[in-house]
Amino acid sequence: MIIIKVLGSGCANCKKVEAIVHEVVAELAVEARIEKVTDPIAMHAYPIMATPRLVVNEKLVCAGRIPNKAEVAGWFKQAIA
């Protein structure tokens, strides 16, 4: 199972990243737990301050931008391998 965390305040960009994550999980049919993290203290566990942030299996893979679906799929496939 992949553990995916979308970190951010809930802005439009954070919601877009979360939507992309859900789409890719469904398309790849992978078993995943998706968490939305809005608590600033919890977000400080990851070194980069820019949001949105995407964490896959406790590894920060993207911060401060909206990744495309191909990038997200690549990170998920790498996490499964």
MDTraj code that builds the backbone (N, CA, C; nanometers):
import mdtraj as md
import numpy as np

residues = "MET ILE ILE ILE LYS VAL LEU GLY SER GLY CYS ALA ASN CYS LYS LYS VAL GLU ALA ILE VAL HIS GLU VAL VAL ALA GLU LEU ALA VAL GLU ALA ARG ILE GLU LYS VAL THR ASP PRO ILE ALA MET HIS ALA TYR PRO ILE MET ALA THR PRO ARG LEU VAL VAL ASN GLU LYS LEU VAL CYS ALA GLY ARG ILE PRO ASN LYS ALA GLU VAL ALA GLY TRP PHE LYS GLN ALA ILE ALA".split()
xyz = np.array([
    [0.0847, -0.1179, 0.0000],
    [0.0000, 0.0000, 0.0000],
    [0.0890, 0.1239, 0.0000],
    [0.0509, 0.2210, -0.0804],
    [0.1213, 0.3489, -0.0862],
    [0.0525, 0.4447, 0.0114],
    [0.1318, 0.5159, 0.0888],
    [0.0796, 0.6199, 0.1770],
    [0.1100, 0.7533, 0.1106],
    [0.0049, 0.8264, 0.0782],
    [0.0179, 0.9523, 0.0058],
    [-0.0351, 1.0640, 0.0938],
    [0.0425, 1.1709, 0.1046],
    [-0.0009, 1.2871, 0.1814],
    [0.0036, 1.4102, 0.0927],
    [-0.1065, 1.4844, 0.0927],
    [-0.1124, 1.6130, 0.0246],
    [-0.1103, 1.7169, 0.1353],
    [-0.0040, 1.7971, 0.1385],
    [0.0124, 1.8969, 0.2435],
    [-0.0194, 2.0345, 0.1897],
    [-0.1021, 2.1074, 0.2611],
    [-0.1348, 2.2440, 0.2224],
    [-0.2525, 2.2964, 0.3011],
    [-0.2809, 2.4215, 0.2799],
    [-0.3843, 2.4909, 0.3570],
    [-0.5256, 2.4643, 0.3073],
    [-0.5376, 2.4052, 0.1910],
    [-0.6698, 2.3826, 0.1331],
    [-0.7002, 2.4800, 0.0196],
    [-0.5954, 2.5450, -0.0309],
    [-0.6125, 2.6402, -0.1415],
    [-0.6477, 2.5643, -0.2704],
    [-0.6756, 2.6384, -0.3745],
    [-0.7142, 2.5784, -0.5026],
    [-0.6048, 2.4861, -0.5568],
    [-0.4784, 2.5259, -0.5427],
    [-0.3692, 2.4417, -0.5926],
    [-0.3594, 2.3109, -0.5149],
    [-0.3790, 2.3175, -0.3843],
    [-0.3759, 2.1961, -0.3014],
    [-0.4886, 2.1017, -0.3423],
    [-0.6060, 2.1579, -0.3671],
    [-0.7200, 2.0761, -0.4091],
    [-0.6947, 2.0129, -0.5452],
    [-0.6268, 2.0852, -0.6337],
    [-0.5951, 2.0318, -0.7663],
    [-0.4983, 1.9141, -0.7545],
    [-0.3968, 1.9280, -0.6700],
    [-0.3022, 1.8187, -0.6493],
    [-0.3749, 1.6974, -0.5924],
    [-0.4620, 1.7201, -0.4967],
    [-0.5376, 1.6096, -0.4380],
    [-0.6246, 1.5404, -0.5431],
    [-0.6856, 1.6181, -0.6315],
    [-0.7683, 1.5604, -0.7374],
    [-0.6836, 1.4761, -0.8327],
    [-0.5654, 1.5252, -0.8681],
    [-0.4760, 1.4501, -0.9561],
    [-0.4355, 1.3192, -0.8897],
    [-0.4047, 1.3246, -0.7610],
    [-0.3664, 1.2044, -0.6867],
    [-0.4782, 1.1007, -0.6929],
    [-0.6015, 1.1428, -0.6675],
    [-0.7151, 1.0498, -0.6712],
    [-0.7330, 0.9903, -0.8113],
    [-0.7175, 1.0732, -0.9147],
    [-0.7316, 1.0251, -1.0522],
    [-0.6267, 0.9193, -1.0843],
    [-0.5018, 0.9463, -1.0476],
    [-0.3934, 0.8531, -1.0805],
    [-0.4074, 0.7234, -1.0015],
    [-0.4454, 0.7327, -0.8757],
    [-0.4676, 0.6114, -0.7961],
    [-0.5744, 0.5243, -0.8625],
    [-0.6827, 0.5867, -0.9076],
    [-0.7908, 0.5124, -0.9728],
    [-0.7441, 0.4530, -1.1062],
    [-0.6704, 0.5306, -1.1847],
    [-0.6245, 0.4829, -1.3156],
    [-0.5256, 0.3671, -1.3029],
    [-0.4376, 0.3742, -1.2038],
    [-0.3382, 0.2683, -1.1853],
    [-0.3925, 0.1514, -1.1039],
    [-0.5078, 0.1710, -1.0414],
    [-0.5704, 0.0696, -0.9559],
    [-0.4737, 0.0212, -0.8482],
    [-0.4066, 0.1168, -0.7849],
    [-0.3139, 0.0827, -0.6773],
    [-0.3843, 0.0983, -0.5428],
    [-0.3377, 0.0203, -0.4472],
    [-0.3905, 0.0321, -0.3123],
    [-0.3173, 0.1476, -0.2452],
    [-0.3928, 0.2469, -0.2008],
    [-0.3305, 0.3661, -0.1432],
    [-0.4171, 0.4250, -0.0332],
    [-0.3488, 0.4873, 0.0619],
    [-0.4175, 0.5673, 0.1631],
    [-0.3778, 0.7116, 0.1359],
    [-0.4771, 0.7952, 0.1112],
    [-0.4529, 0.9357, 0.0790],
    [-0.4928, 1.0198, 0.1983],
    [-0.3993, 1.1010, 0.2450],
    [-0.4239, 1.1878, 0.3595],
    [-0.4080, 1.3329, 0.3181],
    [-0.4978, 1.4164, 0.3645],
    [-0.4890, 1.5604, 0.3446],
    [-0.4361, 1.6186, 0.4754],
    [-0.3207, 1.6822, 0.4721],
    [-0.2583, 1.7367, 0.5922],
    [-0.2651, 1.8891, 0.5853],
    [-0.3383, 1.9481, 0.6779],
    [-0.3517, 2.0937, 0.6825],
    [-0.2902, 2.1545, 0.8084],
    [-0.2533, 2.0692, 0.9037],
    [-0.1965, 2.1162, 1.0296],
    [-0.0549, 2.1692, 1.0057],
    [-0.0307, 2.2983, 1.0353],
    [0.1020, 2.3567, 1.0102],
    [0.2145, 2.2847, 1.0841],
    [0.1883, 2.2368, 1.2034],
    [0.2923, 2.1668, 1.2793],
    [0.3292, 2.0355, 1.2098],
    [0.2295, 1.9624, 1.1636],
    [0.2558, 1.8374, 1.0914],
    [0.3292, 1.8640, 0.9602],
    [0.2971, 1.9744, 0.8950],
    [0.3622, 2.0073, 0.7680],
    [0.5095, 2.0411, 0.7872],
    [0.5475, 2.0902, 0.9048],
    [0.6868, 2.1259, 0.9309],
    [0.7786, 2.0039, 0.9383],
    [0.7223, 1.8847, 0.9399],
    [0.8036, 1.7625, 0.9396],
    [0.8762, 1.7452, 0.8062],
    [0.8323, 1.8178, 0.7048],
    [0.8930, 1.8101, 0.5718],
    [0.9627, 1.9425, 0.5453],
    [1.0871, 1.9405, 0.4991],
    [1.1744, 2.0577, 0.5015],
    [1.1371, 2.1756, 0.4123],
    [1.0639, 2.1542, 0.3087],
    [1.0336, 2.2636, 0.2159],
    [0.9041, 2.3306, 0.2579],
    [0.9012, 2.4631, 0.2573],
    [0.7865, 2.5362, 0.3082],
    [0.6791, 2.5635, 0.2022],
    [0.7134, 2.5570, 0.0746],
    [0.6177, 2.5883, -0.0312],
    [0.5057, 2.4849, -0.0351],
    [0.3855, 2.5311, -0.0627],
    [0.2722, 2.4407, -0.0804],
    [0.2179, 2.4578, -0.2205],
    [0.1485, 2.3608, -0.2716],
    [0.1200, 2.2312, -0.2115],
    [0.2443, 2.1432, -0.2094],
    [0.2423, 2.0464, -0.1168],
    [0.3495, 1.9479, -0.1081],
    [0.2878, 1.8098, -0.1231],
    [0.3601, 1.7225, -0.1901],
    [0.3141, 1.5852, -0.2095],
    [0.4197, 1.4910, -0.1534],
    [0.3750, 1.4030, -0.0637],
    [0.4637, 1.3080, 0.0027],
    [0.4142, 1.1670, -0.0309],
    [0.5062, 1.0824, -0.0759],
    [0.4730, 0.9437, -0.1086],
    [0.5613, 0.8537, -0.0227],
    [0.4972, 0.7727, 0.0615],
    [0.5697, 0.6841, 0.1534],
    [0.6767, 0.7612, 0.2314],
    [0.6367, 0.8753, 0.2852],
    [0.7208, 0.9617, 0.3691],
    [0.8362, 1.0273, 0.2943],
    [0.8335, 1.0259, 0.1609],
    [0.9352, 1.0941, 0.0816],
    [0.8686, 1.2129, 0.0112],
    [0.9217, 1.3322, 0.0350],
    [0.8712, 1.4513, -0.0319],
    [0.9095, 1.4435, -0.1793],
    [0.8092, 1.4386, -0.2676],
    [0.8378, 1.4237, -0.4107],
    [0.8109, 1.5510, -0.4894],
    [0.7320, 1.6425, -0.4335],
    [0.6987, 1.7639, -0.5073],
    [0.6571, 1.8729, -0.4090],
    [0.6974, 1.9960, -0.4380],
    [0.6583, 2.1080, -0.3521],
    [0.6500, 2.2363, -0.4326],
    [0.5489, 2.3156, -0.4018],
    [0.5369, 2.4477, -0.4600],
    [0.4830, 2.4551, -0.6013],
    [0.4307, 2.3444, -0.6520],
    [0.3757, 2.3439, -0.7883],
    [0.2762, 2.2307, -0.8021],
    [0.2039, 2.2323, -0.9137],
    [0.1085, 2.1269, -0.9423],
    [0.1741, 2.0308, -1.0413],
    [0.2022, 1.9074, -0.9981],
    [0.2639, 1.8118, -1.0902],
    [0.1608, 1.7607, -1.1911],
    [0.2093, 1.7146, -1.3056],
    [0.1153, 1.6568, -1.4018],
    [0.0907, 1.5104, -1.3673],
    [-0.0094, 1.4532, -1.4309],
    [-0.0492, 1.3153, -1.3994],
    [0.0625, 1.2159, -1.4287],
    [0.1395, 1.2387, -1.5330],
    [0.2482, 1.1466, -1.5676],
    [0.3542, 1.1449, -1.4578],
    [0.3868, 1.2617, -1.4023],
    [0.4835, 1.2674, -1.2924],
    [0.4322, 1.1900, -1.1712],
    [0.3068, 1.2146, -1.1366],
    [0.2472, 1.1493, -1.0205],
    [0.2456, 0.9978, -1.0416],
    [0.2070, 0.9547, -1.1592],
    [0.2057, 0.8114, -1.1894],
    [0.3460, 0.7520, -1.1748],
    [0.4461, 0.8240, -1.2198],
    [0.5835, 0.7771, -1.2074],
    [0.6254, 0.7607, -1.0621],
    [0.5894, 0.8564, -0.9779],
    [0.6233, 0.8472, -0.8349],
    [0.5535, 0.7293, -0.7696],
    [0.4279, 0.7069, -0.8081],
    [0.3525, 0.5946, -0.7499],
    [0.4110, 0.4610, -0.7958],
    [0.4441, 0.4522, -0.9240],
    [0.5023, 0.3273, -0.9751],
    [0.6372, 0.2998, -0.9087],
    [0.7142, 0.4029, -0.8861],
    [0.8427, 0.3883, -0.8182],
    [0.8218, 0.3419, -0.6745],
    [0.7193, 0.3925, -0.6089],
    [0.6893, 0.3546, -0.4704],
    [0.6460, 0.2084, -0.4611],
    [0.5809, 0.1606, -0.5651],
    [0.5336, 0.0218, -0.5656],
    [0.6508, -0.0747, -0.5879],
    [0.7458, -0.0321, -0.6701],
    [0.8587, -0.1206, -0.7078],
    [0.9459, -0.1583, -0.5897],
])
top = md.Topology()
chain = top.add_chain()
for i, resn in enumerate(residues, 1):
    res = top.add_residue(resn, chain, resSeq=i)
    for name in ("N", "CA", "C"):
        top.add_atom(name, md.element.get_by_symbol(name[0]), res)
traj = md.Trajectory(xyz[None], top)
